[in-house]
């Protein structure tokens, strides 16, 4: 965090998925204030971190991305 930038990282660990899949959805929120203006920029990114995966990985990944 600085005077013009703010960064949040959110980790949502999921372990109660069928077939014992274990993964984390990582979100990053980056907020920056542009110098000499009254504007701000917001960038949101997300990714999936797999701790353990099985046959359901493809289905979980596609539904997680579409819901985000």
C-alpha positions, 0 to 999 in steps of 0.5 A: 500500500502506498499513497496512490496504490492499494493491493488486496489478495484474497485466497478462498480455499475450498476443500469440501468438493466432491471426490476430495478435490482441493483448490484455492481461488486467488483473487487480486484487486489492484486499485491505483489513483492516477496522478494529477487526475480525479481518476482511479484504475481497478484491475481484478484478476483471478486464478485457481491454485490446485493442491490436489486434483482428480477427474473433476478438475476440468469441470470445476475449473470451467465452472469457476471461471464462468462464475467469476 
